[in-house]
Amino acid sequence: MSDLKNTFLTVFREERGLFVMMILNFLVGMVLLVFSLATLNPDKAAVKIGYGDIGGYRDGTWIDMLTFPILAILFGILHNILALKIFERNKDGIAKVFVAITFFLLIGAFVVLSRLLGEG
């Protein structure tokens, strides 16, 4: 755990761009977590959980919507830890690319969740 702390301090001191991207990634992940938990509706019997080209929107239970809070935690916290490990091994821009891809995955999760909520 102290290796992660030292790596985080190194990123803070030397790689401000990566540090800002990681903080932004964490904040967007936490916003997705709060938004997805706030929009869970356990009172409804069926909610829209997915979209297929042939069958249209699929119904499911609200428990299926727990995927979005799980994604928020994985992308917001775990991927930052993985980015620190990547930075520790390779000091080049691979960690920045990894965090940028994670950020776009978070934005994609927002889009999917908002579209499913709009149809529900």
C-alpha positions, 0 to 999 in steps of 0.5 A, a space after each residue: 500500500 505504501 508503494 501506491 502512496 509513493 507512486 501517487 505522490 510521484 504522479 502529484 509532483 511530476 505528472 500534473 496532467 495525469 493527476 488532474 485526469 485521475 481526479 476528474 475520473 474519480 469525480 465523474 465516477 462518484 457523480 455516476 455513482 450518486 446519480 445511478 443510486 438516486 435513480 434506482 426505483 425499487 418500487 417499480 416492478 419493471 424497468 428498462 434495462 437494455 436496448 436491442 436492435 431487433 427487440 427494442 427496449 428490454 424490461 427487467 427488475 431494478 436489481 439489474 440496474 445495479 450494474 451502473 453503480 458497480 461500473 461507477 466504483 470500478 471505473 472511478 476507483 479501481 481504474 485509478 489504482 490500475 493507472 498508478 500501477 501502469 505509471 509505476 511500471 511505464 513512466 510514459 503516457 500509457 497511464 494517461 491513455 488508460 485514464 482517458 479511455 476510462 473517462 470516456 467509458 464513464 461518459 458512455 455509461 451516463 449516456 446509456 443510463 440517461 437513455 434507459 431512464 428516458 424510456 422507462 
